[in-house]
Amino acid sequence: MAEATAWIMNLDGGLRTAVGEREMMHLVETPVFADIPQTPLHCQQVLLWEGELLPVMDLTAWMTGQPLERAQACVGIVGWQDHPGALPQYGALLFSGRPEKVRVKDGQVCDLPERPSGWEIVAISCFSHDGQPVPILDVPLIFSETLVTRH
């Protein structure tokens, strides 16, 4: 049975999601954001990290129309490559509390949650952890131009 490691992140309202171990590059516990005017609710800030401005994705805002409570916000710097050999790209995911690193086995696969709607767009799969579904994010997609505003 195959195993992988994932980082589980808590969003507002009991929602949880995960990224692969190798996608999580860095954690920022006290982020300082710069606001970007006239942008959608889910991507209204950038974060300076390692000399680069990174887009900040508030998945809670995209899923529910309500932004994550900033007082408890942490940021996970995620990285991906568009294809083998490509330069890495980075983005920042907003979540609450500390992420949890877990081992995931094939037998934990489950259906995506029905509520809130939208998981079928942003998740590539789902696993069960502690009796709850945990959608696995399609990181390149959520930082792409193809992710449109829902609300």
N, CA, C and O atoms as a GROMACS GRO file, in nm:
protein
  604
    1MET      N    1   0.085  -0.119   0.000
    1MET     CA    2   0.000   0.000   0.000
    1MET      C    3   0.088   0.124   0.000
    1MET      O    4   0.179   0.137   0.083
    2ALA      N    5   0.063   0.215  -0.092
    2ALA     CA    6   0.144   0.338  -0.104
    2ALA      C    7   0.111   0.435   0.008
    2ALA      O    8  -0.002   0.442   0.057
    3GLU      N    9   0.214   0.510   0.049
    3GLU     CA   10   0.198   0.613   0.151
    3GLU      C   11   0.256   0.744   0.099
    3GLU      O   12   0.348   0.745   0.017
    4ALA      N   13   0.202   0.853   0.149
    4ALA     CA   14   0.254   0.986   0.118
    4ALA      C   15   0.239   1.071   0.243
    4ALA      O   16   0.166   1.036   0.335
    5THR      N   17   0.308   1.183   0.245
    5THR     CA   18   0.298   1.276   0.357
    5THR      C   19   0.229   1.402   0.309
    5THR      O   20   0.256   1.451   0.199
    6ALA      N   21   0.140   1.454   0.391
    6ALA     CA   22   0.065   1.576   0.358
    6ALA      C   23   0.063   1.670   0.477
    6ALA      O   24   0.083   1.630   0.592
    7TRP      N   25   0.039   1.796   0.447
    7TRP     CA   26   0.016   1.898   0.549
    7TRP      C   27  -0.132   1.932   0.550
    7TRP      O   28  -0.186   1.976   0.448
    8ILE      N   29  -0.199   1.912   0.663
    8ILE     CA   30  -0.340   1.950   0.678
    8ILE      C   31  -0.345   2.091   0.737
    8ILE      O   32  -0.278   2.122   0.835
    9MET      N   33  -0.427   2.176   0.673
    9MET     CA   34  -0.444   2.314   0.719
    9MET      C   35  -0.590   2.339   0.751
    9MET      O   36  -0.679   2.292   0.680
   10ASN      N   37  -0.615   2.411   0.859
   10ASN     CA   38  -0.750   2.446   0.900
   10ASN      C   39  -0.790   2.579   0.837
   10ASN      O   40  -0.714   2.676   0.838
   11LEU      N   41  -0.910   2.580   0.782
   11LEU     CA   42  -0.970   2.702   0.732
   11LEU      C   43  -1.079   2.741   0.831
   11LEU      O   44  -1.100   2.669   0.928
   12ASP      N   45  -1.148   2.850   0.811
   12ASP     CA   46  -1.258   2.888   0.900
   12ASP      C   47  -1.375   2.792   0.888
   12ASP      O   48  -1.390   2.724   0.786
   13GLY      N   49  -1.459   2.786   0.990
   13GLY     CA   50  -1.582   2.710   0.986
   13GLY      C   51  -1.564   2.559   0.986
   13GLY      O   52  -1.651   2.487   0.938
   14GLY      N   53  -1.452   2.510   1.038
   14GLY     CA   54  -1.429   2.367   1.044
   14GLY      C   55  -1.381   2.306   0.914
   14GLY      O   56  -1.362   2.184   0.907
   15LEU      N   57  -1.360   2.386   0.811
   15LEU     CA   58  -1.308   2.335   0.685
   15LEU      C   59  -1.160   2.304   0.699
   15LEU      O   60  -1.085   2.375   0.766
   16ARG      N   61  -1.118   2.194   0.634
   16ARG     CA   62  -0.976   2.158   0.631
   16ARG      C   63  -0.937   2.123   0.488
   16ARG      O   64  -1.020   2.081   0.408
   17THR      N   65  -0.811   2.142   0.459
   17THR     CA   66  -0.757   2.105   0.329
   17THR      C   67  -0.614   2.062   0.348
   17THR      O   68  -0.558   2.076   0.457
   18ALA      N   69  -0.552   2.010   0.242
   18ALA     CA   70  -0.415   1.962   0.253
   18ALA      C   71  -0.337   1.991   0.126
   18ALA      O   72  -0.394   2.009   0.018
   19VAL      N   73  -0.205   1.994   0.142
   19VAL     CA   74  -0.112   1.998   0.029
   19VAL      C   75  -0.008   1.890   0.054
   19VAL      O   76   0.012   1.845   0.168
   20GLY      N   77   0.058   1.849  -0.052
   20GLY     CA   78   0.163   1.750  -0.039
   20GLY      C   79   0.282   1.802   0.039
   20GLY      O   80   0.306   1.923   0.044
   21GLU      N   81   0.354   1.711   0.101
   21GLU     CA   82   0.470   1.748   0.184
   21GLU      C   83   0.569   1.834   0.107
   21GLU      O   84   0.620   1.932   0.162
   22ARG      N   85   0.596   1.801  -0.016
   22ARG     CA   86   0.697   1.874  -0.093
   22ARG      C   87   0.646   2.007  -0.147
   22ARG      O   88   0.725   2.090  -0.192
   23GLU      N   89   0.516   2.030  -0.143
   23GLU     CA   90   0.462   2.158  -0.190
   23GLU      C   91   0.473   2.266  -0.082
   23GLU      O   92   0.483   2.384  -0.115
   24MET      N   93   0.472   2.227   0.046
   24MET     CA   94   0.483   2.324   0.156
   24MET      C   95   0.630   2.360   0.175
   24MET      O   96   0.710   2.276   0.216
   25MET      N   97   0.665   2.484   0.145
   25MET     CA   98   0.804   2.527   0.148
   25MET      C   99   0.843   2.596   0.279
   25MET      O  100   0.956   2.581   0.327
   26HIS      N  101   0.750   2.671   0.337
   26HIS     CA  102   0.783   2.754   0.453
   26HIS      C  103   0.654   2.794   0.523
   26HIS      O  104   0.550   2.806   0.460
   27LEU      N  105   0.661   2.816   0.654
   27LEU     CA  106   0.547   2.865   0.731
   27LEU      C  107   0.577   3.004   0.785
   27LEU      O  108   0.687   3.031   0.833
   28VAL      N  109   0.478   3.092   0.775
   28VAL     CA  110   0.491   3.228   0.828
   28VAL      C  111   0.380   3.246   0.931
   28VAL      O  112   0.262   3.250   0.896
   29GLU      N  113   0.418   3.256   1.059
   29GLU     CA  114   0.319   3.262   1.166
   29GLU      C  115   0.266   3.402   1.192
   29GLU      O  116   0.154   3.417   1.242
   30THR      N  117   0.343   3.504   1.161
   30THR     CA  118   0.297   3.642   1.180
   30THR      C  119   0.317   3.718   1.048
   30THR      O  120   0.406   3.801   1.037
   31PRO      N  121   0.233   3.688   0.949
   31PRO     CA  122   0.251   3.750   0.819
   31PRO      C  123   0.217   3.898   0.818
   31PRO      O  124   0.130   3.944   0.892
   32VAL      N  125   0.286   3.971   0.733
   32VAL     CA  126   0.256   4.112   0.709
   32VAL      C  127   0.219   4.122   0.561
   32VAL      O  128   0.299   4.091   0.473
   33PHE      N  129   0.096   4.166   0.537
   33PHE     CA  130   0.042   4.171   0.402
   33PHE      C  131   0.042   4.313   0.348
   33PHE      O  132   0.038   4.410   0.424
   34ALA      N  133   0.046   4.324   0.217
   34ALA     CA  134   0.020   4.451   0.150
   34ALA      C  135  -0.110   4.431   0.072
   34ALA      O  136  -0.125   4.335  -0.003
   35ASP      N  137  -0.204   4.524   0.092
   35ASP     CA  138  -0.334   4.515   0.024
   35ASP      C  139  -0.322   4.557  -0.122
   35ASP      O  140  -0.246   4.647  -0.156
   36ILE      N  141  -0.399   4.490  -0.206
   36ILE     CA  142  -0.407   4.522  -0.348
   36ILE      C  143  -0.550   4.568  -0.375
   36ILE      O  144  -0.643   4.487  -0.368
   37PRO      N  145  -0.570   4.696  -0.404
   37PRO     CA  146  -0.706   4.747  -0.424
   37PRO      C  147  -0.773   4.689  -0.548
   37PRO      O  148  -0.707   4.650  -0.645
   38GLN      N  149  -0.904   4.684  -0.542
   38GLN     CA  150  -0.990   4.642  -0.654
   38GLN      C  151  -0.957   4.502  -0.706
   38GLN      O  152  -0.954   4.479  -0.826
   39THR      N  153  -0.933   4.411  -0.613
   39THR     CA  154  -0.909   4.271  -0.648
   39THR      C  155  -1.016   4.185  -0.582
   39THR      O  156  -1.079   4.230  -0.486
   40PRO      N  157  -1.039   4.063  -0.631
   40PRO     CA  158  -1.139   3.976  -0.569
   40PRO      C  159  -1.108   3.947  -0.423
   40PRO      O  160  -0.992   3.951  -0.382
   41LEU      N  161  -1.211   3.918  -0.346
   41LEU     CA  162  -1.200   3.894  -0.202
   41LEU      C  163  -1.097   3.788  -0.167
   41LEU      O  164  -1.030   3.798  -0.064
   42HIS      N  165  -1.083   3.686  -0.250
   42HIS     CA  166  -0.994   3.574  -0.217
   42HIS      C  167  -0.847   3.602  -0.249
   42HIS      O  168  -0.761   3.522  -0.215
   43CYS      N  169  -0.818   3.712  -0.313
   43CYS     CA  170  -0.677   3.742  -0.348
   43CYS      C  171  -0.650   3.892  -0.339
   43CYS      O  172  -0.609   3.954  -0.437
   44GLN      N  173  -0.674   3.948  -0.222
   44GLN     CA  174  -0.660   4.092  -0.203
   44GLN      C  175  -0.526   4.135  -0.144
   44GLN      O  176  -0.504   4.254  -0.124
   45GLN      N  177  -0.437   4.040  -0.117
   45GLN     CA  178  -0.309   4.075  -0.058
   45GLN      C  179  -0.193   4.005  -0.128
   45GLN      O  180  -0.210   3.907  -0.199
   46VAL      N  181  -0.074   4.063  -0.104
   46VAL     CA  182   0.052   3.999  -0.141
   46VAL      C  183   0.138   3.996  -0.016
   46VAL      O  184   0.113   4.069   0.081
   47LEU      N  185   0.239   3.911  -0.020
   47LEU     CA  186   0.330   3.892   0.093
   47LEU      C  187   0.472   3.899   0.040
   47LEU      O  188   0.502   3.835  -0.061
   48LEU      N  189   0.560   3.974   0.105
   48LEU     CA  190   0.699   3.978   0.066
   48LEU      C  191   0.769   3.859   0.132
   48LEU      O  192   0.769   3.846   0.254
   49TRP      N  193   0.830   3.773   0.048
   49TRP     CA  194   0.901   3.656   0.098
   49TRP      C  195   1.024   3.633   0.011
   49TRP      O  196   1.012   3.623  -0.111
   50GLU      N  197   1.141   3.624   0.074
   50GLU     CA  198   1.266   3.598   0.002
   50GLU      C  199   1.286   3.695  -0.114
   50GLU      O  200   1.337   3.658  -0.220
   51GLY      N  201   1.247   3.821  -0.093
   51GLY     CA  202   1.266   3.923  -0.195
   51GLY      C  203   1.164   3.922  -0.308
   51GLY      O  204   1.179   3.997  -0.405
   52GLU      N  205   1.062   3.836  -0.298
   52GLU     CA  206   0.959   3.828  -0.401
   52GLU      C  207   0.823   3.862  -0.342
   52GLU      O  208   0.796   3.831  -0.226
   53LEU      N  209   0.738   3.926  -0.422
   53LEU     CA  210   0.599   3.948  -0.382
   53LEU      C  211   0.519   3.825  -0.425
   53LEU      O  212   0.516   3.790  -0.544
   54LEU      N  213   0.455   3.759  -0.329
   54LEU     CA  214   0.377   3.640  -0.356
   54LEU      C  215   0.228   3.668  -0.345
   54LEU      O  216   0.187   3.740  -0.254
   55PRO      N  217   0.148   3.614  -0.434
   55PRO     CA  218   0.003   3.628  -0.418
   55PRO      C  219  -0.043   3.547  -0.297
   55PRO      O  220   0.006   3.437  -0.272
   56VAL      N  221  -0.136   3.604  -0.222
   56VAL     CA  222  -0.191   3.536  -0.105
   56VAL      C  223  -0.332   3.488  -0.139
   56VAL      O  224  -0.418   3.568  -0.174
   57MET      N  225  -0.354   3.358  -0.130
   57MET     CA  226  -0.483   3.297  -0.160
   57MET      C  227  -0.558   3.270  -0.030
   57MET      O  228  -0.512   3.194   0.055
   58ASP      N  229  -0.674   3.333  -0.016
   58ASP     CA  230  -0.763   3.308   0.097
   58ASP      C  231  -0.870   3.211   0.047
   58ASP      O  232  -0.975   3.253  -0.003
   59LEU      N  233  -0.843   3.082   0.062
   59LEU     CA  234  -0.935   2.980   0.012
   59LEU      C  235  -1.069   2.984   0.085
   59LEU      O  236  -1.172   2.952   0.027
   60THR      N  237  -1.068   3.025   0.212
   60THR     CA  238  -1.193   3.040   0.287
   60THR      C  239  -1.283   3.141   0.217
   60THR      O  240  -1.403   3.118   0.199
   61ALA      N  241  -1.226   3.254   0.178
   61ALA     CA  242  -1.304   3.358   0.109
   61ALA      C  243  -1.355   3.306  -0.025
   61ALA      O  244  -1.469   3.334  -0.062
   62TRP      N  245  -1.274   3.232  -0.098
   62TRP     CA  246  -1.317   3.180  -0.227
   62TRP      C  247  -1.430   3.078  -0.210
   62TRP      O  248  -1.525   3.076  -0.288
   63MET      N  249  -1.419   2.993  -0.107
   63MET     CA  250  -1.518   2.887  -0.087
   63MET      C  251  -1.650   2.940  -0.029
   63MET      O  252  -1.758   2.896  -0.069
   64THR      N  253  -1.640   3.034   0.066
   64THR     CA  254  -1.759   3.074   0.142
   64THR      C  255  -1.804   3.217   0.119
   64THR      O  256  -1.916   3.253   0.155
   65GLY      N  257  -1.718   3.300   0.060
   65GLY     CA  258  -1.752   3.441   0.043
   65GLY      C  259  -1.720   3.524   0.167
   65GLY      O  260  -1.744   3.645   0.168
   66GLN      N  261  -1.664   3.460   0.270
   66GLN     CA  262  -1.625   3.530   0.392
   66GLN      C  263  -1.475   3.511   0.414
   66GLN      O  264  -1.428   3.398   0.416
   67PRO      N  265  -1.399   3.620   0.429
   67PRO     CA  266  -1.254   3.605   0.446
   67PRO      C  267  -1.218   3.538   0.578
   67PRO      O  268  -1.292   3.545   0.676
   68LEU      N  269  -1.102   3.475   0.579
   68LEU     CA  270  -1.048   3.414   0.700
   68LEU      C  271  -1.021   3.522   0.803
   68LEU      O  272  -0.975   3.631   0.768
   69GLU      N  273  -1.049   3.494   0.929
   69GLU     CA  274  -1.022   3.588   1.038
   69GLU      C  275  -0.871   3.615   1.043
   69GLU      O  276  -0.794   3.524   1.073
   70ARG      N  277  -0.830   3.737   1.014
   70ARG     CA  278  -0.688   3.770   1.004
   70ARG      C  279  -0.612   3.759   1.136
   70ARG      O  280  -0.492   3.735   1.136
   71ALA      N  281  -0.680   3.775   1.248
   71ALA     CA  282  -0.612   3.769   1.377
   71ALA      C  283  -0.551   3.632   1.403
   71ALA      O  284  -0.451   3.622   1.475
   72GLN      N  285  -0.608   3.527   1.346
   72GLN     CA  286  -0.556   3.392   1.368
   72GLN      C  287  -0.488   3.334   1.244
   72GLN      O  288  -0.462   3.214   1.238
   73ALA      N  289  -0.460   3.419   1.146
   73ALA     CA  290  -0.409   3.371   1.017
   73ALA      C  291  -0.261   3.336   1.022
   73ALA      O  292  -0.180   3.407   1.082
   74CYS      N  293  -0.228   3.226   0.958
   74CYS     CA  294  -0.091   3.186   0.928
   74CYS      C  295  -0.083   3.171   0.777
   74CYS      O  296  -0.185   3.166   0.708
   75VAL      N  297   0.039   3.164   0.728
   75VAL     CA  298   0.059   3.151   0.584
   75VAL      C  299   0.153   3.035   0.558
   75VAL      O  300   0.257   3.020   0.622
   76GLY      N  301   0.116   2.953   0.461
   76GLY     CA  302   0.204   2.850   0.411
   76GLY      C  303   0.255   2.891   0.274
   76GLY      O  304   0.176   2.915   0.183
   77ILE      N  305   0.385   2.899   0.260
   77ILE     CA  306   0.443   2.928   0.129
   77ILE      C  307   0.449   2.795   0.056
   77ILE      O  308   0.512   2.700   0.102
   78VAL      N  309   0.383   2.789  -0.058
   78VAL     CA  310   0.379   2.667  -0.138
   78VAL      C  311   0.455   2.688  -0.268
   78VAL      O  312   0.463   2.799  -0.320
   79GLY      N  313   0.510   2.579  -0.319
   79GLY     CA  314   0.585   2.586  -0.443
   79GLY      C  315   0.544   2.475  -0.537
   79GLY      O  316   0.499   2.368  -0.495
   80TRP      N  317   0.561   2.500  -0.666
   80TRP     CA  318   0.529   2.401  -0.768
   80TRP      C  319   0.608   2.432  -0.895
   80TRP      O  320   0.663   2.541  -0.911
   81GLN      N  321   0.611   2.335  -0.984
   81GLN     CA  322   0.671   2.352  -1.116
   81GLN      C  323   0.565   2.322  -1.220
   81GLN      O  324   0.488   2.228  -1.204
   82ASP      N  325   0.559   2.402  -1.324
   82ASP     CA  326   0.463   2.378  -1.432
   82ASP      C  327   0.495   2.252  -1.510
   82ASP      O  328   0.405   2.187  -1.563
   83HIS      N  329   0.624   2.218  -1.519
   83HIS     CA  330   0.667   2.096  -1.586
   83HIS      C  331   0.807   2.064  -1.536
   83HIS      O  332   0.875   2.152  -1.484
   84PRO      N  333   0.852   1.939  -1.550
   84PRO     CA  334   0.987   1.903  -1.504
   84PRO      C  335   1.093   1.993  -1.567
   84PRO      O  336   1.091   2.020  -1.687
   85GLY      N  337   1.184   2.039  -1.484
   85GLY     CA  338   1.290   2.128  -1.532
   85GLY      C  339   1.256   2.275  -1.528
   85GLY      O  340   1.345   2.359  -1.542
   86ALA      N  341   1.129   2.309  -1.510
   86ALA     CA  342   1.086   2.450  -1.503
   86ALA      C  343   1.131   2.512  -1.371
   86ALA      O  344   1.150   2.441  -1.272
   87LEU      N  345   1.148   2.642  -1.370
   87LEU     CA  346   1.178   2.713  -1.246
   87LEU      C  347   1.060   2.701  -1.152
   87LEU      O  348   0.945   2.703  -1.196
   88PRO      N  349   1.086   2.688  -1.022
   88PRO     CA  350   0.973   2.680  -0.928
   88PRO      C  351   0.898   2.812  -0.920
   88PRO      O  352   0.955   2.920  -0.938
   89GLN      N  353   0.769   2.800  -0.894
   89GLN     CA  354   0.684   2.916  -0.870
   89GLN      C  355   0.632   2.906  -0.727
   89GLN      O  356   0.624   2.797  -0.670
   90TYR      N  357   0.597   3.020  -0.668
   90TYR     CA  358   0.556   3.022  -0.529
   90TYR      C  359   0.428   3.104  -0.511
   90TYR      O  360   0.399   3.196  -0.588
   91GLY      N  361   0.354   3.068  -0.409
   91GLY     CA  362   0.235   3.140  -0.368
   91GLY      C  363   0.219   3.124  -0.218
   91GLY      O  364   0.291   3.046  -0.156
   92ALA      N  365   0.125   3.197  -0.160
   92ALA     CA  366   0.101   3.192  -0.017
   92ALA      C  367  -0.045   3.152   0.010
   92ALA      O  368  -0.137   3.214  -0.044
   93LEU      N  369  -0.064   3.050   0.092
   93LEU     CA  370  -0.199   3.004   0.131
   93LEU      C  371  -0.229   3.052   0.271
   93LEU      O  372  -0.148   3.035   0.363
   94LEU      N  373  -0.345   3.111   0.288
   94LEU     CA  374  -0.388   3.161   0.418
   94LEU      C  375  -0.468   3.052   0.489
   94LEU      O  376  -0.558   2.992   0.430
   95PHE      N  377  -0.437   3.027   0.617
   95PHE     CA  378  -0.511   2.930   0.697
   95PHE      C  379  -0.501   2.970   0.842
   95PHE      O  380  -0.432   3.067   0.875
   96SER      N  381  -0.568   2.898   0.931
   96SER     CA  382  -0.565   2.932   1.073
   96SER      C  383  -0.490   2.824   1.152
   96SER      O  384  -0.494   2.706   1.117
   97GLY      N  385  -0.424   2.867   1.259
   97GLY     CA  386  -0.351   2.773   1.343
   97GLY      C  387  -0.231   2.714   1.274
   97GLY      O  388  -0.186   2.762   1.170
   98ARG      N  389  -0.178   2.609   1.335
   98ARG     CA  390  -0.061   2.540   1.279
   98ARG      C  391  -0.106   2.424   1.193
   98ARG      O  392  -0.203   2.356   1.226
   99PRO      N  393  -0.036   2.400   1.082
   99PRO     CA  394  -0.071   2.283   1.001
   99PRO      C  395  -0.025   2.155   1.071
   99PRO      O  396   0.062   2.158   1.158
  100GLU      N  397  -0.085   2.045   1.033
  100GLU     CA  398  -0.051   1.915   1.091
  100GLU      C  399   0.007   1.827   0.981
  100GLU      O  400  -0.054   1.810   0.875
  101LYS      N  401   0.124   1.771   1.006
  101LYS     CA  402   0.188   1.682   0.910
  101LYS      C  403   0.140   1.539   0.938
  101LYS      O  404   0.152   1.490   1.050
  102VAL      N  405   0.086   1.474   0.834
  102VAL     CA  406   0.030   1.340   0.852
  102VAL      C  407   0.077   1.247   0.740
  102VAL      O  408   0.114   1.291   0.632
  103ARG      N  409   0.075   1.117   0.770
  103ARG     CA  410   0.100   1.013   0.670
  103ARG      C  411  -0.036   0.970   0.616
  103ARG      O  412  -0.131   0.952   0.692
  104VAL      N  413  -0.045   0.955   0.485
  104VAL     CA  414  -0.170   0.919   0.420
  104VAL      C  415  -0.147   0.791   0.340
  104VAL      O  416  -0.049   0.779   0.266
  105LYS      N  417  -0.239   0.696   0.354
  105LYS     CA  418  -0.232   0.569   0.280
  105LYS      C  419  -0.344   0.564   0.177
  105LYS      O  420  -0.445   0.634   0.189
  106ASP      N  421  -0.325   0.480   0.076
  106ASP     CA  422  -0.425   0.464  -0.029
  106ASP      C  423  -0.564   0.434   0.026
  106ASP      O  424  -0.664   0.480  -0.029
  107GLY      N  425  -0.571   0.356   0.132
  107GLY     CA  426  -0.700   0.317   0.190
  107GLY      C  427  -0.779   0.432   0.251
  107GLY      O  428  -0.895   0.413   0.288
  108GLN      N  429  -0.719   0.550   0.263
  108GLN     CA  430  -0.788   0.664   0.322
  108GLN      C  431  -0.861   0.749   0.218
  108GLN      O  432  -0.926   0.847   0.254
  109VAL      N  433  -0.852   0.712   0.092
  109VAL     CA  434  -0.918   0.791  -0.013
  109VAL      C  435  -1.068   0.798   0.015
  109VAL      O  436  -1.128   0.700   0.060
  110CYS      N  437  -1.128   0.913  -0.011
  110CYS     CA  438  -1.271   0.932   0.010
  110CYS      C  439  -1.324   1.033  -0.091
  110CYS      O  440  -1.248   1.096  -0.164
  111ASP      N  441  -1.456   1.048  -0.094
  111ASP     CA  442  -1.519   1.146  -0.182
  111ASP      C  443  -1.497   1.287  -0.128
  111ASP      O  444  -1.482   1.308  -0.008
  112LEU      N  445  -1.495   1.383  -0.220
  112LEU     CA  446  -1.485   1.523  -0.180
  112LEU      C  447  -1.611   1.564  -0.105
  112LEU      O  448  -1.719   1.514  -0.136
  113PRO      N  449  -1.599   1.654  -0.008
  113PRO     CA  450  -1.719   1.704   0.061
  113PRO      C  451  -1.811   1.776  -0.037
  113PRO      O  452  -1.764   1.839  -0.132
  114GLU      N  453  -1.941   1.767  -0.014
  114GLU     CA  454  -2.037   1.838  -0.100
  114GLU      C  455  -2.048   1.984  -0.062
  114GLU      O  456  -2.078   2.068  -0.147
  115ARG      N  457  -2.026   2.016   0.064
  115ARG     CA  458  -2.040   2.154   0.113
  115ARG      C  459  -1.911   2.199   0.178
  115ARG      O  460  -1.848   2.120   0.248
  116PRO      N  461  -1.871   2.321   0.158
  116PRO     CA  462  -1.927   2.411   0.058
  116PRO      C  463  -1.891   2.362  -0.082
  116PRO      O  464  -1.797   2.285  -0.100
  117SER      N  465  -1.967   2.409  -0.179
  117SER     CA  466  -1.938   2.370  -0.317
  117SER      C  467  -1.806   2.434  -0.360
  117SER      O  468  -1.765   2.536  -0.306
  118GLY      N  469  -1.743   2.373  -0.455
  118GLY     CA  470  -1.618   2.427  -0.507
  118GLY      C  471  -1.498   2.335  -0.491
  118GLY      O  472  -1.397   2.353  -0.558
  119TRP      N  473  -1.510   2.237  -0.402
  119TRP     CA  474  -1.396   2.145  -0.384
  119TRP      C  475  -1.362   2.074  -0.515
  119TRP      O  476  -1.245   2.048  -0.542
  120GLU      N  477  -1.463   2.044  -0.595
  120GLU     CA  478  -1.438   1.973  -0.720
  120GLU      C  479  -1.354   2.056  -0.818
  120GLU      O  480  -1.297   2.001  -0.912
  121ILE      N  481  -1.347   2.186  -0.795
  121ILE     CA  482  -1.267   2.275  -0.880
  121ILE      C  483  -1.123   2.285  -0.829
  121ILE      O  484  -1.029   2.280  -0.909
  122VAL      N  485  -1.105   2.298  -0.699
  122VAL     CA  486  -0.973   2.328  -0.643
  122VAL      C  487  -0.898   2.207  -0.588
  122VAL      O  488  -0.781   2.218  -0.553
  123ALA      N  489  -0.964   2.091  -0.579
  123ALA     CA  490  -0.899   1.973  -0.520
  123ALA      C  491  -0.874   1.866  -0.626
  123ALA      O  492  -0.953   1.849  -0.719
  124ILE      N  493  -0.763   1.795  -0.611
  124ILE     CA  494  -0.730   1.686  -0.703
  124ILE      C  495  -0.770   1.550  -0.647
  124ILE      O  496  -0.780   1.453  -0.722
  125SER      N  497  -0.794   1.544  -0.516
  125SER     CA  498  -0.832   1.418  -0.451
  125SER      C  499  -0.876   1.452  -0.309
  125SER      O  500  -0.883   1.568  -0.270
  126CYS      N  501  -0.905   1.347  -0.232
  126CYS     CA  502  -0.949   1.367  -0.094
  126CYS      C  503  -0.914   1.243  -0.013
  126CYS      O  504  -0.917   1.131  -0.065
  127PHE      N  505  -0.880   1.262   0.114
  127PHE     CA  506  -0.857   1.150   0.203
  127PHE      C  507  -0.929   1.175   0.335
  127PHE      O  508  -0.961   1.288   0.369
  128SER      N  509  -0.953   1.068   0.406
  128SER     CA  510  -1.021   1.076   0.535
  128SER      C  511  -0.916   1.078   0.646
  128SER      O  512  -0.824   0.996   0.647
  129HIS      N  513  -0.931   1.172   0.739
  129HIS     CA  514  -0.841   1.181   0.854
  129HIS      C  515  -0.925   1.214   0.976
  129HIS      O  516  -0.998   1.314   0.978
  130ASP      N  517  -0.915   1.132   1.078
  130ASP     CA  518  -0.996   1.150   1.201
  130ASP      C  519  -1.145   1.155   1.168
  130ASP      O  520  -1.220   1.231   1.230
  131GLY      N  521  -1.186   1.076   1.070
  131GLY     CA  522  -1.327   1.067   1.035
  131GLY      C  523  -1.380   1.183   0.953
  131GLY      O  524  -1.501   1.191   0.929
  132GLN      N  525  -1.294   1.272   0.910
  132GLN     CA  526  -1.334   1.389   0.832
  132GLN      C  527  -1.266   1.387   0.696
  132GLN      O  528  -1.151   1.346   0.685
  133PRO      N  529  -1.337   1.430   0.590
  133PRO     CA  530  -1.272   1.439   0.459
  133PRO      C  531  -1.176   1.557   0.454
  133PRO      O  532  -1.204   1.664   0.509
  134VAL      N  533  -1.061   1.537   0.389
  134VAL     CA  534  -0.961   1.642   0.374
  134VAL      C  535  -0.925   1.652   0.225
  134VAL      O  536  -0.848   1.570   0.175
  135PRO      N  537  -0.980   1.751   0.156
  135PRO     CA  538  -0.947   1.769   0.014
  135PRO      C  539  -0.800   1.809  -0.004
  135PRO      O  540  -0.745   1.888   0.072
  136ILE      N  541  -0.737   1.752  -0.108
  136ILE     CA  542  -0.598   1.783  -0.141
  136ILE      C  543  -0.600   1.887  -0.253
  136ILE      O  544  -0.657   1.863  -0.360
  137LEU      N  545  -0.539   2.001  -0.228
  137LEU     CA  546  -0.543   2.113  -0.322
  137LEU      C  547  -0.462   2.089  -0.448
  137LEU      O  548  -0.357   2.025  -0.446
  138ASP      N  549  -0.513   2.141  -0.558
  138ASP     CA  550  -0.441   2.149  -0.684
  138ASP      C  551  -0.370   2.285  -0.680
  138ASP      O  552  -0.423   2.384  -0.729
  139VAL      N  553  -0.251   2.287  -0.622
  139VAL     CA  554  -0.180   2.412  -0.596
  139VAL      C  555  -0.159   2.496  -0.722
  139VAL      O  556  -0.191   2.615  -0.721
  140PRO      N  557  -0.107   2.440  -0.832
  140PRO     CA  558  -0.089   2.525  -0.951
  140PRO      C  559  -0.219   2.587  -0.999
  140PRO      O  560  -0.220   2.701  -1.045
  141LEU      N  561  -0.329   2.513  -0.988
  141LEU     CA  562  -0.457   2.566  -1.035
  141LEU      C  563  -0.504   2.684  -0.952
  141LEU      O  564  -0.552   2.783  -1.008
  142ILE      N  565  -0.491   2.676  -0.820
  142ILE     CA  566  -0.545   2.786  -0.738
  142ILE      C  567  -0.466   2.915  -0.751
  142ILE      O  568  -0.515   3.022  -0.713
  143PHE      N  569  -0.345   2.906  -0.805
  143PHE     CA  570  -0.268   3.028  -0.830
  143PHE      C  571  -0.266   3.064  -0.978
  143PHE      O  572  -0.187   3.149  -1.020
  144SER      N  573  -0.352   3.002  -1.055
  144SER     CA  574  -0.356   3.029  -1.199
  144SER      C  575  -0.467   3.128  -1.233
  144SER      O  576  -0.551   3.160  -1.149
  145GLU      N  577  -0.466   3.175  -1.354
  145GLU     CA  578  -0.569   3.266  -1.401
  145GLU      C  579  -0.701   3.193  -1.425
  145GLU      O  580  -0.804   3.258  -1.444
  146THR      N  581  -0.700   3.061  -1.426
  146THR     CA  582  -0.822   2.986  -1.454
  146THR      C  583  -0.916   2.980  -1.334
  146THR      O  584  -1.034   2.948  -1.349
  147LEU      N  585  -0.865   3.010  -1.214
  147LEU     CA  586  -0.951   3.012  -1.096
  147LEU      C  587  -1.025   3.145  -1.094
  147LEU      O  588  -0.966   3.250  -1.071
  148VAL      N  589  -1.154   3.139  -1.119
  148VAL     CA  590  -1.233   3.261  -1.131
  148VAL      C  591  -1.303   3.294  -1.000
  148VAL      O  592  -1.317   3.210  -0.912
  149THR      N  593  -1.346   3.416  -0.990
  149THR     CA  594  -1.422   3.461  -0.874
  149THR      C  595  -1.558   3.394  -0.873
  149THR      O  596  -1.626   3.389  -0.976
  150ARG      N  597  -1.599   3.343  -0.758
  150ARG     CA  598  -1.725   3.273  -0.744
  150ARG      C  599  -1.836   3.363  -0.693
  150ARG      O  600  -1.953   3.341  -0.723
  151HIS      N  601  -1.802   3.464  -0.617
  151HIS     CA  602  -1.905   3.543  -0.549
  151HIS      C  603  -1.903   3.687  -0.598
  151HIS      O  604  -1.983   3.768  -0.552
   0.00000   0.00000   0.00000
